[in-house]
Amino acid sequence: MNLRQSATLKILFLYLLSTALLLAIALPIIYSFQTQALFEEERERLYNARGAIFFALHAHTKGNKESDVALHENLESISQTFNLSFALFANGALLFSNIAHLDTLPTTQPKDKITLIDGRAYLFDSWRKKPKRIDSTFVILEGSDLSEEFFWLKMRYLLFSALALAGIGIVAFFLVRLALRPLQNQIQALNDFLKDSTHEINTPLSVIMMSIERFNQEELSPKNKKLLHNILIASRTMTHLYDDLIYLNFPSAIPDNATEFDLAQLIRERVDYFAPHIAQKQLQLMTQLQPMRWRANLHKIAKLLDNVLSNAIKYNQPHGILSLQLCDRTFSICNNGTIDTKVHIFERYTRANKDQGGFGIGLAIVQQICTEYHITISVQSDETTTTFRLVFPT
């Protein structure tokens, strides 16, 4: 995953997280209002049905000479009009009922209040012909199954949340890409610049290196020999940087064949290559290298060692110690420098120490090769020493 993709995913994650938190706060409040509205709507329906039932009973007792059959028909009509079931008791006797499980319902519920039994709304109430008379009419009204309505309401809100997050995620993805496009263009311009620079420095660098190798140092004075030695160090530094740029920008130019080699011997060869740099800083070199046979791409492993060694030399203190140890498939390189391990030192264009120069691509190459060959790399740094540790797989 490159930096652009990583940044896009992080911003998108924060955007979706904030949206999810907003929905988590707002939707329960809206859900509560909706359930209360459903409850109030059911309450009004039951109260209206109760009023119609009591009105029919009142008309029946006013001497309209309606038969019990007519009253029964009126009650059936009320049940169909309000789309509910109810049971009517007169003086303890069942007068009318179309409730399926009447025998399972308690009759001791609070009067004139909506009660939920197994999620269904019920209204228990009584009506007296005259206030001081004991005989009364008792009614049980069975409303809708509110638990089922609450369930589907909750499902609708969950579906809405999922669709909202998906829609917002899609919109946020394109907004993030649009916002990061200028940065991406700048990074692409930098990569193009590095590629063009790599092409441009190839020829003069080759001329410099060939001229140094053919130089007759016997005819030079000690002062000029020292100057030539400085040119050699600078040219090797440029060569190392050039190789890094080639590795990053032109991977097809790197041989892709694997060979078996002795890692300890390869480390010694790379140390010899950096010998002028080690001597220039007057570092004390300490090596303890056990033979270790391994099979990999020799060019890539050499590039890995070069970048780790170059980093250890660059950030070391003058007259410091450079310790190399290869034991039990673990290569450790320790120096007296210090780096900031809090930053992402293995990311491209990130420098471990702002006081030193460089493009910040060496350790990115190290991480890339370690990932390819399943090499575990770790770094520890304190006020006096920094240690890189590479564990090679079996």
C-alpha positions as a printed Julia matrix, in Angstrom:
394×3 Matrix{Float64}:
   0.0     0.0     0.0
   1.52    3.31   -1.08
   1.32    6.6     0.78
  -1.55    7.94   -1.31
  -3.71    4.9    -0.66
  -2.81    4.91    3.04
  -3.72    8.6     3.39
  -6.98    8.07    1.49
  -8.01    5.16    3.72
  -7.14    7.04    6.92
  -9.13   10.14    5.96
 -12.01    8.0     4.71
 -12.01    6.02    7.96
 -12.17    9.2    10.07
 -14.95   10.58    7.87
 -17.04    7.42    8.16
 -16.32    7.12   11.89
 -17.56   10.66   12.56
 -20.65   10.0    10.42
 -21.33    6.73   12.24
 -21.05    8.48   15.61
 -23.46   11.18   14.46
 -25.95    8.54   13.28
 -25.49    6.61   16.53
 -26.5     9.71   18.48
 -29.27   11.02   16.22
 -31.05    7.83   15.13
 -31.89    6.51   18.65
 -33.45    9.89   19.45
 -35.48    9.83   16.23
 -36.39    6.18   16.88
 -37.62    7.08   20.36
 -39.86    9.83   18.95
 -41.18    7.49   16.27
 -42.02    4.71   18.73
 -43.72    7.23   21.0
 -45.73    8.5    18.03
 -46.81    4.94   17.18
 -47.78    4.36   20.78
 -49.82    7.58   20.9
 -51.51    6.71   17.62
 -52.48    3.29   18.98
 -53.66    4.89   22.22
 -55.97    7.26   20.31
 -57.38    4.38   18.24
 -58.15    2.31   21.34
 -59.72    5.26   23.16
 -61.91    6.07   20.15
 -63.01    2.44   19.92
 -63.76    2.39   23.64
 -65.9     5.52   23.26
 -67.85    3.96   20.39
 -68.46    0.79   22.41
 -69.68    2.68   25.47
 -71.84    4.92   23.29
 -73.48    1.82   21.76
 -74.08    0.43   25.26
 -75.49    3.74   26.43
 -77.88    3.87   23.48
 -78.91    0.27   24.21
 -79.74    1.12   27.83
 -81.65    4.31   27.0
 -84.65    2.36   25.97
 -84.25    2.33   22.22
 -85.63   -1.14   22.35
 -82.78   -2.52   20.4
 -82.48   -6.25   20.64
 -79.34   -8.02   21.8
 -78.83   -9.12   18.18
 -78.76   -5.49   17.04
 -76.29   -4.64   19.81
 -74.12   -7.55   18.73
 -74.2    -6.3    15.15
 -73.25   -2.8    16.29
 -70.32   -4.21   18.25
 -69.2    -6.24   15.19
 -69.36   -3.06   13.12
 -67.25   -1.19   15.66
 -64.64   -3.99   15.61
 -64.42   -3.82   11.81
 -64.41   -0.02   11.73
 -61.48    0.3    14.11
 -59.83   -2.96   12.95
 -59.36   -4.37   16.41
 -60.66   -7.11   18.66
 -62.31   -6.62   22.02
 -64.23   -8.43   24.72
 -67.25   -6.98   26.53
 -68.45   -8.18   29.91
 -71.8    -7.13   31.43
 -72.27   -7.79   35.14
 -69.54  -10.45   35.02
 -70.99  -12.26   31.99
 -69.32  -12.28   28.58
 -71.5   -10.25   26.25
 -69.25  -10.08   23.18
 -65.72  -11.23   22.27
 -63.61  -11.77   19.18
 -60.25  -11.96   21.03
 -58.57  -15.26   20.15
 -56.92  -15.99   23.53
 -59.17  -14.24   25.98
 -58.61  -16.8    28.75
 -54.89  -16.0    28.89
 -55.39  -12.28   29.54
 -55.32  -10.92   33.08
 -58.24   -8.79   34.22
 -56.44   -6.97   37.02
 -54.65   -4.45   34.85
 -54.89   -0.68   35.59
 -58.03    0.84   34.2
 -58.01    3.5    31.49
 -54.32    2.9    30.69
 -52.63    1.31   27.72
 -50.83   -1.89   28.73
 -48.34   -3.86   26.62
 -48.66   -7.64   26.94
 -46.17   -9.61   24.83
 -45.67   -6.5    22.74
 -49.38   -6.03   21.96
 -51.36   -3.01   23.19
 -54.37   -3.6    25.45
 -56.86   -1.26   27.11
 -58.82   -2.4    30.18
 -61.74   -0.2    31.27
 -65.22   -0.34   32.83
 -68.47    1.63   32.5
 -71.38    1.93   34.93
 -74.91    2.76   33.93
 -75.22    4.9    37.05
 -72.24    6.13   39.12
 -73.46    4.65   42.45
 -74.46    1.26   41.13
 -72.26   -1.75   41.61
 -73.15   -3.53   38.4
 -70.88   -2.46   35.57
 -69.72   -3.26   32.09
 -66.08   -4.25   31.61
 -64.26   -4.07   28.27
 -60.89   -5.38   27.05
 -59.63   -3.9    23.78
 -56.83   -5.65   21.89
 -54.75   -3.36   19.72
 -51.89   -3.86   17.29
 -48.7    -5.81   17.92
 -46.43   -2.83   18.58
 -43.35   -5.0    19.1
 -43.52   -6.07   15.46
 -43.96   -2.46   14.34
 -41.07   -1.4    16.57
 -38.95   -4.2    15.1
 -39.58   -3.2    11.5
 -39.06    0.44   12.4
 -35.68   -0.48   13.85
 -34.85   -2.51   10.73
 -35.71    0.47    8.54
 -33.41    2.71   10.55
 -30.61    0.15   10.41
 -31.04   -0.17    6.66
 -31.1     3.6     6.36
 -27.88    3.81    8.4
 -26.16    1.24    6.2
 -27.26    2.98    3.0
 -26.31    6.38    4.43
 -22.84    5.15    5.38
 -22.39    3.54    1.97
 -23.52    6.66    0.15
 -21.46    8.97    2.33
 -18.49    6.63    1.95
 -18.69    6.81   -1.85
 -19.02   10.59   -1.82
 -16.23   10.92    0.76
 -13.95    8.68   -1.31
 -14.21   10.94   -4.34
 -13.9    14.07   -2.2
 -10.74   12.71   -0.57
  -9.28   11.8    -3.94
 -10.13   15.25   -5.24
  -8.56   16.9    -2.18
  -5.39   14.78   -2.44
  -4.98   15.27   -6.16
  -2.75   18.38   -5.84
  -0.52   16.51   -3.4
  -0.46   13.52   -5.71
   0.52   15.77   -8.6
   3.37   17.2    -6.54
   4.61   13.73   -5.64
   4.37   12.65   -9.27
   6.32   15.74  -10.29
   8.98   14.86   -7.72
   9.17   11.28   -9.01
   9.47   12.54  -12.57
  12.21   14.92  -11.48
  14.12   12.08   -9.83
  13.79    9.92  -12.94
  15.04   12.74  -15.19
  17.86   13.49  -12.76
  18.88    9.85  -12.75
  19.28    9.91  -16.51
  21.23   13.16  -16.42
  23.8    12.18  -13.77
  24.61    8.78  -15.25
  27.11    9.93  -17.87
  29.08   12.52  -15.83
  29.21   10.19  -12.84
  30.61    7.37  -14.99
  33.25    9.74  -16.38
  34.26   10.83  -12.86
  34.58    7.26  -11.59
  36.63    6.12  -14.61
  38.92    9.15  -14.32
  39.58    8.47  -10.64
  40.41    4.82  -11.31
  42.92    5.79  -14.05
  44.5     8.58  -12.08
  48.25    8.13  -11.49
  48.52    8.94   -7.8
  52.32    8.49   -7.71
  52.78   11.86   -9.37
  50.55   13.64   -6.86
  51.62   15.51   -3.79
  50.17   14.46   -0.4
  47.86   17.43   -0.53
  46.52   16.5    -3.97
  46.21   12.84   -2.91
  43.96   13.95   -0.08
  41.9    16.04   -2.48
  41.6    13.07   -4.83
  40.55   10.92   -1.88
  37.78   13.43   -1.09
  36.65   13.28   -4.72
  36.56    9.48   -4.48
  34.35    9.62   -1.37
  31.99   12.15   -2.96
  31.74   10.16   -6.19
  30.99    6.94   -4.3
  28.31    8.77   -2.36
  26.8     9.93   -5.64
  27.1     6.41   -7.04
  25.25    5.01   -4.03
  22.49    7.6    -4.46
  22.36    6.87   -8.19
  21.92    3.16   -7.51
  19.05    3.95   -5.12
  17.33    6.05   -7.76
  17.78    3.31  -10.34
  16.3     0.75   -7.92
  13.23    2.9    -7.22
  12.52    4.26  -10.66
  13.77    1.56  -13.01
  13.19   -1.8   -11.29
  13.23   -3.61  -14.65
  16.92   -2.74  -14.99
  17.76   -4.82  -11.89
  18.76   -8.47  -12.52
  16.11  -10.83  -11.18
  18.13  -14.01  -10.75
  18.67  -15.68   -7.37
  22.05  -17.15   -6.35
  23.45  -18.79   -3.24
  26.12  -16.8    -1.43
  27.79  -16.3     1.93
  26.14  -13.34    3.64
  29.18  -12.75    5.89
  31.46  -12.44    2.86
  29.02  -10.07    1.16
  28.97   -7.89    4.29
  32.78   -7.71    4.27
  32.76   -6.66    0.6
  30.26   -3.89    1.25
  32.27   -2.71    4.27
  35.36   -2.49    2.01
  33.33   -0.4    -0.42
  32.48    2.09    2.34
  36.0     2.01    3.79
  36.81    5.57    2.62
  33.69    6.88    4.38
  34.56    4.96    7.55
  38.09    6.34    7.47
  36.89    9.87    6.82
  34.81    9.84   10.03
  37.57    7.95   11.86
  35.12    5.3    13.05
  36.22    2.3    15.06
  35.04   -0.76   13.13
  34.17   -3.9    15.1
  33.0    -7.02   13.24
  31.89  -10.46   14.36
  30.55  -12.28   11.33
  29.7   -15.97   11.26
  29.36  -17.68    7.85
  25.76  -17.96    6.68
  24.69  -19.41    3.36
  21.56  -17.93    1.84
  19.84  -17.86   -1.53
  18.43  -14.6    -2.87
  19.03  -11.89   -5.46
  22.62  -10.83   -4.79
  22.11   -7.33   -6.19
  19.09   -6.63   -3.96
  20.72   -7.95   -0.78
  23.84   -5.9    -1.56
  21.61   -2.85   -1.97
  19.96   -3.68    1.37
  23.34   -3.88    3.13
  24.61   -0.74    1.41
  21.69    1.34    2.64
  21.91    0.03    6.19
  25.7     0.6     6.28
  25.4     4.03    4.66
  22.76    5.01    7.2
  24.9     3.79   10.12
  27.93    5.71    8.86
  26.04    8.89    8.01
  24.33    9.22   11.41
  27.32    8.07   13.46
  29.36   10.47   15.56
  32.97   11.24   14.52
  35.37    8.81   16.21
  32.36    6.66   17.08
  32.0     2.88   17.06
  30.53    0.92   14.15
  29.73   -2.62   15.31
  28.63   -5.35   12.9
  27.5    -8.77   14.12
  26.09  -11.74   12.2
  24.99  -14.63   14.37
  22.09  -17.09   14.31
  20.69  -15.63   11.08
  20.52  -12.17   12.71
  22.54   -9.23   11.41
  22.94   -6.33   13.86
  24.59   -3.03   13.09
  25.16   -0.58   15.93
  26.56    2.96   15.91
  26.9     5.93   18.25
  24.36    8.04   16.43
  20.73    8.68   17.27
  17.62    8.92   15.11
  14.0     9.77   15.76
  12.16    6.43   15.72
   8.8     8.14   16.26
   8.65    9.18   12.61
   7.97    6.68    9.85
  11.62    6.27    8.91
  10.89    3.44    6.46
   8.55    5.56    4.33
   9.82    7.19    1.16
  11.08   10.78    1.47
  11.25   10.5     5.27
  14.63   11.28    6.83
  15.59    9.78   10.17
  17.54   12.92   11.1
  16.78   16.36    9.67
  20.37   17.48   10.29
  21.69   15.14    7.6
  21.15   15.41    3.87
  19.62   12.92    1.5
  16.3    12.27   -0.19
  15.0     9.89    2.45
  14.74    6.89    0.11
  17.43    4.55    1.51
  15.41    3.03    4.33
  12.34    2.84    2.09
  14.36    0.56   -0.2
  15.48   -1.44    2.86
  11.85   -1.94    3.91
  10.84   -2.92    0.39
  13.56   -5.59    0.11
  12.87   -6.9     3.62
   9.19   -7.28    2.77
  10.02   -9.1    -0.46
  12.31  -11.63    1.27
  10.36  -11.84    4.58
  13.25  -10.33    6.54
  12.2    -8.94    9.92
  13.75   -5.53   10.55
  13.65   -3.52   13.76
  15.4    -0.41   15.07
  16.18    0.8    18.56
  17.64    4.19   19.36
  18.47    6.03   22.58
  20.63    9.02   23.47
  23.92    7.22   22.71
  23.38    4.33   20.28
  21.22    3.18   17.43
  20.87   -0.48   16.48
  19.33   -1.94   13.35
  18.53   -5.65   13.54
  17.66   -7.86   10.55
  16.45  -11.42   11.11
  16.75  -13.58    7.98
  14.26  -16.41    7.42
  15.41  -20.0     7.25
